[in-house]
Amino acid sequence: MRLALHAPDIAGNVGTLIRTATCFGVAVDLIEPMGFPYSDRALARSAMDYAAMAQVVRHADWDAFRAATPGRIVLATTLGALPLPEMVFRPDDVILLGSEGAGVPEAVHDAADIRVRVPMRSGVRSLNVAITGGILLAEARRQTGWDQMPG
């Protein structure tokens, strides 16, 4: 299982997602471009004491990410046709989150194997991307086995 962030805009959300993924034993893929400067120092600052344990891979763009990353792409989207309670995760899934401001481009949306949405009450727009990532990772780990986490 992996967590991929497509062109994230907000450094704080990236740090939160890296910490969350690290706690769940999941590697993180960062797909450029990012909306802020990113470096090993930025990782250490945003992921704090989890940075040394984090497994983070940067990709120059979507094509580089797809070439390097096998697995079924599960896109979190408010336009998703499949409500999260109906989703069946696999251990090799890649959970993909879009940027906070724009989501993912149409071509990336279309390339997803599955589009999933977290059910929400009517009249609200969306959850914070870091919260959505945590919800999806927890459900994916619940389904695929908490015992599959390293360490």
C-alpha positions as CSV (number, residue, x, y, z in Angstrom):
1,M,0.0,0.0,0.0
2,R,1.2,3.5,-0.8
3,L,-0.2,7.0,-0.5
4,A,0.4,9.4,-3.4
5,L,0.0,13.2,-3.3
6,H,-0.5,14.8,-6.7
7,A,0.9,18.4,-6.9
8,P,0.2,19.2,-3.2
9,D,-0.2,22.9,-2.4
10,I,0.2,23.1,1.4
11,A,3.3,22.0,3.2
12,G,1.5,21.4,6.5
13,N,-0.9,18.9,4.8
14,V,2.1,17.1,3.3
15,G,3.8,16.9,6.7
16,T,0.6,15.6,8.3
17,L,0.1,13.0,5.6
18,I,3.7,11.8,5.9
19,R,3.3,11.4,9.6
20,T,0.0,9.6,9.2
21,A,1.4,7.3,6.5
22,T,4.5,6.6,8.6
23,C,2.3,5.6,11.6
24,F,0.4,3.2,9.3
25,G,3.6,1.8,7.7
26,V,2.8,3.2,4.3
27,A,5.2,4.8,1.8
28,V,4.4,8.2,0.4
29,D,4.9,9.3,-3.2
30,L,5.1,13.1,-3.9
31,I,4.2,13.9,-7.5
32,E,5.6,17.3,-8.8
33,P,5.0,20.1,-9.1
34,M,4.5,21.1,-5.5
35,G,3.1,24.4,-4.5
36,F,6.0,25.1,-2.1
37,P,9.8,24.5,-1.9
38,Y,10.5,21.0,-0.8
39,S,13.8,19.5,0.4
40,D,15.1,17.0,3.0
41,R,15.2,19.9,5.5
42,A,11.5,20.7,4.7
43,L,10.7,17.0,5.2
44,A,12.5,17.0,8.6
45,R,10.6,20.2,9.6
46,S,7.2,19.1,8.5
47,A,7.3,15.4,9.5
48,M,9.3,16.2,12.7
49,D,10.5,13.2,14.6
50,Y,8.8,10.9,12.0
51,A,11.1,12.0,9.1
52,A,13.8,9.4,9.7
53,M,11.1,6.6,9.6
54,A,9.2,8.0,6.7
55,Q,9.5,6.4,3.2
56,V,9.1,9.3,0.8
57,V,9.7,9.1,-3.0
58,R,9.6,12.2,-5.2
59,H,8.5,11.9,-8.8
60,A,9.1,14.6,-11.5
61,D,5.6,14.3,-12.8
62,W,2.6,12.0,-13.3
63,D,4.3,9.9,-16.0
64,A,7.4,9.3,-13.9
65,F,5.2,8.3,-11.0
66,R,3.2,5.8,-13.1
67,A,6.3,4.3,-14.7
68,A,7.8,3.7,-11.2
69,T,4.7,2.7,-9.3
70,P,2.8,-0.5,-9.8
71,G,-0.6,-1.1,-8.3
72,R,-4.2,-0.1,-8.6
73,I,-4.8,3.7,-8.4
74,V,-7.6,4.6,-5.9
75,L,-8.4,8.2,-6.4
76,A,-10.0,10.1,-3.5
77,T,-12.4,12.6,-5.1
78,T,-15.6,14.4,-4.3
79,L,-16.7,13.3,-7.8
80,G,-16.1,9.7,-6.9
81,A,-18.8,7.2,-7.9
82,L,-18.0,4.7,-5.2
83,P,-18.8,5.6,-1.6
84,L,-16.0,4.5,0.8
85,P,-18.2,2.0,2.7
86,E,-18.5,0.0,-0.6
87,M,-14.7,0.1,-1.4
88,V,-12.7,-3.1,-1.2
89,F,-9.0,-2.3,-0.8
90,R,-6.1,-4.5,-1.8
91,P,-2.7,-4.6,-0.2
92,D,-1.0,-3.2,-3.3
93,D,-3.4,-0.3,-3.8
94,V,-2.0,3.3,-4.3
95,I,-4.3,5.8,-2.6
96,L,-4.1,9.1,-4.6
97,L,-4.9,12.5,-3.3
98,G,-5.1,15.6,-5.4
99,S,-3.9,19.1,-4.6
100,E,-5.9,21.1,-2.1
101,G,-6.9,23.8,-4.6
102,A,-7.4,21.9,-7.8
103,G,-7.7,18.2,-7.2
104,V,-6.2,16.2,-10.0
105,P,-6.2,17.0,-13.8
106,E,-8.8,15.3,-15.9
107,A,-6.3,13.0,-17.4
108,V,-5.2,11.8,-14.0
109,H,-8.8,11.5,-12.9
110,D,-9.5,9.4,-15.9
111,A,-6.4,7.2,-15.3
112,A,-7.6,6.1,-11.9
113,D,-8.7,2.5,-11.6
114,I,-11.2,3.4,-8.9
115,R,-12.6,6.7,-7.8
116,V,-13.8,6.7,-4.2
117,R,-15.5,9.4,-2.1
118,V,-15.9,9.8,1.7
119,P,-19.6,10.2,2.3
120,M,-20.5,13.6,3.7
121,R,-23.7,15.4,4.6
122,S,-25.2,17.5,1.9
123,G,-24.4,21.2,1.7
124,V,-20.6,20.8,2.5
125,R,-17.9,21.0,-0.1
126,S,-15.1,18.7,1.0
127,L,-12.9,17.5,3.8
128,N,-9.3,18.7,4.3
129,V,-7.0,16.5,2.1
130,A,-5.0,15.3,5.2
131,I,-8.2,14.2,7.0
132,T,-9.4,12.4,3.8
133,G,-6.0,10.7,3.5
134,G,-6.2,9.5,7.2
135,I,-9.7,8.2,6.8
136,L,-8.8,6.2,3.6
137,L,-5.6,4.8,5.1
138,A,-7.3,3.7,8.2
139,E,-10.1,1.9,6.3
140,A,-7.6,0.4,3.9
141,R,-5.5,-0.9,6.8
142,R,-8.6,-2.2,8.5
143,Q,-9.5,-4.2,5.4
144,T,-6.1,-5.4,4.4
145,G,-4.8,-6.2,7.9
146,W,-3.3,-4.1,10.6
147,D,-0.8,-6.9,11.0
148,Q,0.7,-6.0,7.6
149,M,2.3,-2.9,9.1
150,P,6.1,-3.1,9.5
151,G,7.6,-3.0,12.9
